[in-house]
Amino acid sequence: MRKLLVSISLLIPAALWGAEKEFVIANESTHATEARVIALDAGVGARFAVEGPDGKHVPAWYDKKTKKVLVLSSVPAGGGVFKVLDGTPSRARNPIWGRPVTRKEGAVRLGKVVPRVSGSFDNNFLTVSVPADERVHGRVIIKSRNSDYKLELSPLGSSIGCVETEELGKKADESYRKGAKTNDDLFAILPSIATEIELSAPNPFQRRMLVKCYAWARKNNGRSLDLFRECGFEITLTWRSPVVKIRSWRHQDKTYWNHNGVMLNEIYIDRQPVFIQADGEEKPTERLLQGPALIIPFKQSLRLADKTGDTIVCQPDFKRLGIYRECVALSKNRLVTILSQSWGEGWKAIEIKAGTYEDTLTLACNVGKSNKSLKQWAAELE
């Protein structure tokens, strides 16, 4: 989330029942923000209220660990004043969340026996689920509770056209130049197979789903490889907000080489055409495939419009994580952010070094009716 500028002034108590603290929350946009959790640096007793910019009480909770008051509210255009009223009983009600669902889905043999799980939760606006996908390519599905909007994605992407060593990459290049159609040393990585799901409530206004995953690396000859120590992602929902934050990580123990693509994440497309607006472009335009893939100029934010609705995608870590000729590519059935690819350079193998790769993907879902520009959305989601 974008950092909010906060200025504080302590007022002389106007009544005998408690103290009052005033916080000015900035919002430079000409539009109100979506509902978010705002932290106010104020100490309070057992009974307190927070008055929002419109003079009404807003849901609030005191976090004893951080010693801050957390508020659930949007911020009006131009900013607004929030008042913490210590000693005043609140007239605002905190959200009542539904019960999340988790299920054990048996096991699958992927070189070894791997347990599978599924789960779902919602924020009274969106339902987010992690199914046990039959294609053993783990996915997240986001649906609107009151429309046909649907977004299906893989936060951990995949990697195809991989080899274990640079020498094997050179041999693959040579064999393909001689007309070979396949190579037994090549392998693919599917890192999103959910094996554990944990649900938590960091505060009354947000819920989190932690998904631990198995990364399956399978060679064309059928042998499985063990390349990763840990992969996973964490999804955060805020009550009745269209914003979904997904933080993912890949702890890669072994270096490998890749040609066809290391996908940071993948958004699946049900039907062409789609309309895309990237970064500084003025409006979404129809993108027509010219061959197997179309490169989309991209730095960190885009708007994707398809038959079910509009999604804002904000990915500030993309350029930082780039390895070699990183790009965003649209194909027949997916839009992928690619960290490394050497297309058009023969079968050139690029080193993918062992290490930790962490990414934050922030989505604003089902926002086709919003008047906010892509630039305004990107500023809000930073």
Protein Blocks (a to p, Z undefined) as FASTA:
>chain_A
ZZddddddddddfbfkbccdddddddfbfbdcddddddddddddfbdcdddfkopacddd
ddfklopacddddddehiaaddddehiacfbdcddddddddddebjadehiacddddddd
dehlaccdddddfklpacdddddfkbcbdcdddfklpaehiafbfklmmmmmmmmmnopa
bdfkbccddfkbcfbdcdddfbfkbccdddddddddddfkopacdfbfbdcddddddehi
abdcdddddddfbdcddfkbpcfbacddfbdcddddehjbfbdcddddehjbdcdddfkb
ccdddfkbccddddfklmmmpmbhpacdddfkbccddfbdcehiajadddddeddddddd
dddehillpcbdfklmmmmmZZ
